Amino acid sequence: MIDCVGSELRWVSHGVLRPIRSSALAARMAALMQDLSGVIARYRPDVASVEDVFVSVSPRSALVLGQARGAALAALGAAAVPLVEYAPARIKQAVSGNGRAPKEQVQRMVRRLLALESTPAVDAADALAAAICHAHAGPLERLRRPRARSRARMRGIDPRLRWAR
């Protein structure tokens, strides 16, 4: 969680949710959704930014990641928190200036940009980097959407269909 006041970024909180591995998959996903719902209720975010899905080396890892992502998106949807998604390279570019930056560089830059006392864990740094990316891109994203909708209307396309993808 970060706050964006003007061009200043302020750290609020970060952490990593890890369900107990020994429980059944459905129980782990339910716990993840419940834990994230608690975080959402506590901090009441205006928007959530997440990394787009990418193809993993391991099909099993990709499947488990997709299931966990689904639980997280369900928690956000249940709380009516708007969601934006960014490509991994765009997030890295926004934080480090390099779309192919290694994880360690992203961690260091997140620490520097948010003036953290210590380097966050890789997963927490990735989440904070996505938030930083949206803080930097947010106004641009809001300006871009109305233009796209108006072009769609001029072509006679229902704008709801265009954004439903």
C-alpha positions as CSV (number, residue, x, y, z in Angstrom):
1,M,0.0,0.0,0.0
2,I,1.2,3.4,-0.9
3,D,-0.3,6.9,-0.9
4,C,0.3,9.3,-3.7
5,V,0.1,13.0,-2.7
6,G,0.9,15.1,-5.7
7,S,4.1,13.7,-7.1
8,E,5.2,12.4,-3.6
9,L,4.9,8.7,-2.9
10,R,4.4,7.6,0.7
11,W,4.8,4.0,2.0
12,V,1.8,2.8,4.0
13,S,2.3,-0.9,4.4
14,H,3.5,-4.0,2.7
15,G,3.6,-7.7,3.3
16,V,3.2,-11.1,1.8
17,L,0.1,-13.4,2.3
18,R,1.1,-17.0,2.4
19,P,-1.6,-19.7,3.1
20,I,-0.6,-22.8,4.9
21,R,0.8,-25.3,2.3
22,S,-0.4,-28.4,4.0
23,S,-4.1,-27.6,3.6
24,A,-6.2,-28.5,0.5
25,L,-6.0,-26.1,-2.5
26,A,-9.6,-24.9,-2.0
27,A,-8.8,-24.1,1.7
28,R,-5.6,-22.2,0.7
29,M,-7.5,-20.1,-1.9
30,A,-10.3,-19.4,0.6
31,A,-7.7,-18.3,3.2
32,L,-5.9,-16.1,0.6
33,M,-9.2,-14.4,-0.3
34,Q,-10.1,-14.0,3.4
35,D,-6.7,-12.6,4.3
36,L,-6.7,-10.2,1.4
37,S,-10.3,-9.1,2.2
38,G,-9.1,-8.2,5.7
39,V,-6.3,-6.1,4.2
40,I,-8.7,-4.4,1.9
41,A,-11.1,-3.7,4.8
42,R,-8.3,-2.3,6.9
43,Y,-6.7,0.0,4.4
44,R,-9.7,0.7,2.0
45,P,-7.6,1.3,-1.2
46,D,-8.9,3.6,-3.9
47,V,-7.5,1.3,-6.6
48,A,-5.5,-1.9,-6.9
49,S,-2.8,-2.4,-9.5
50,V,-1.6,-5.9,-10.5
51,E,0.9,-7.4,-12.9
52,D,-0.5,-8.9,-16.0
53,V,-0.4,-12.7,-16.2
54,F,2.7,-14.0,-18.0
55,V,3.5,-17.4,-19.3
56,S,5.6,-19.3,-16.7
57,V,8.2,-21.9,-17.5
58,S,6.3,-24.5,-15.5
59,P,2.6,-25.2,-16.4
60,R,1.9,-26.3,-12.8
61,S,3.3,-23.0,-11.4
62,A,1.3,-21.0,-13.9
63,L,-1.9,-22.8,-12.9
64,V,-1.4,-22.3,-9.2
65,L,-0.5,-18.6,-9.8
66,G,-3.6,-18.2,-11.9
67,Q,-5.7,-19.8,-9.1
68,A,-4.2,-17.5,-6.5
69,R,-4.6,-14.5,-8.8
70,G,-8.3,-15.5,-9.2
71,A,-8.8,-15.5,-5.4
72,A,-7.1,-12.1,-5.1
73,L,-9.3,-10.6,-7.9
74,A,-12.4,-12.1,-6.3
75,A,-11.5,-10.3,-3.1
76,L,-11.0,-7.0,-4.9
77,G,-14.2,-7.5,-6.9
78,A,-16.2,-8.3,-3.7
79,A,-15.0,-5.1,-2.2
80,A,-15.6,-3.1,-5.4
81,V,-12.0,-1.9,-5.6
82,P,-11.2,-0.8,-9.1
83,L,-8.4,-2.8,-10.8
84,V,-5.7,-1.9,-13.3
85,E,-3.2,-4.2,-14.8
86,Y,0.3,-3.5,-16.1
87,A,2.7,-5.6,-18.1
88,P,5.7,-6.8,-16.0
89,A,8.1,-4.8,-18.3
90,R,6.1,-1.6,-17.8
91,I,6.2,-2.0,-14.1
92,K,10.0,-2.5,-14.1
93,Q,10.4,0.4,-16.5
94,A,8.4,2.7,-14.2
95,V,10.4,1.8,-11.2
96,S,13.9,1.3,-12.5
97,G,14.0,2.8,-15.9
98,N,14.7,-0.6,-17.4
99,G,11.9,-3.0,-18.6
100,R,14.2,-5.9,-18.2
101,A,15.6,-5.1,-14.7
102,P,16.4,-8.0,-12.4
103,K,14.3,-8.6,-9.3
104,E,17.2,-7.3,-7.1
105,Q,17.3,-3.9,-8.9
106,V,13.5,-3.6,-8.6
107,Q,13.8,-4.3,-4.8
108,R,16.5,-1.6,-4.4
109,M,14.6,1.0,-6.4
110,V,11.4,0.3,-4.5
111,R,13.4,0.8,-1.3
112,R,14.8,4.0,-2.5
113,L,11.6,5.5,-4.0
114,L,9.6,4.8,-0.8
115,A,12.5,5.6,1.6
116,L,12.2,2.2,3.3
117,E,14.5,1.3,6.1
118,S,15.1,-2.2,4.6
119,T,14.7,-3.9,1.3
120,P,11.3,-5.6,1.0
121,A,10.9,-9.3,0.1
122,V,10.8,-10.0,-3.7
123,D,7.0,-10.5,-3.7
124,A,6.3,-7.4,-1.6
125,A,8.7,-5.4,-3.8
126,D,6.8,-6.5,-6.9
127,A,3.5,-5.5,-5.4
128,L,4.9,-2.1,-4.3
129,A,6.4,-1.6,-7.8
130,A,3.0,-2.2,-9.4
131,A,1.6,0.5,-7.1
132,I,4.4,2.9,-8.0
133,C,3.8,2.2,-11.7
134,H,0.1,3.1,-11.3
135,A,1.0,6.2,-9.3
136,H,3.2,7.4,-12.1
137,A,0.9,6.3,-14.9
138,G,-2.5,7.0,-13.2
139,P,-3.2,10.5,-14.6
140,L,-2.2,9.4,-18.1
141,E,-4.5,6.4,-17.9
142,R,-7.4,8.6,-16.9
143,L,-6.7,10.9,-19.8
144,R,-6.4,8.1,-22.3
145,R,-9.7,6.3,-21.6
146,P,-12.2,9.1,-22.5
147,R,-10.6,9.6,-25.9
148,A,-10.7,5.9,-26.7
149,R,-14.4,5.8,-25.7
150,S,-15.3,8.8,-27.9
151,R,-13.5,7.2,-30.9
152,A,-15.5,4.1,-30.3
153,R,-18.8,6.1,-30.2
154,M,-17.9,7.8,-33.5
155,R,-17.5,4.4,-35.1
156,G,-20.8,3.3,-33.7
157,I,-19.3,0.7,-31.4
158,D,-20.8,0.3,-28.0
159,P,-18.0,1.4,-25.6
160,R,-19.1,-1.1,-22.9
161,L,-18.1,-3.9,-25.3
162,R,-14.8,-2.3,-26.0
163,W,-13.8,-2.2,-22.3
164,A,-15.2,-5.6,-21.4
165,R,-12.2,-7.4,-22.9
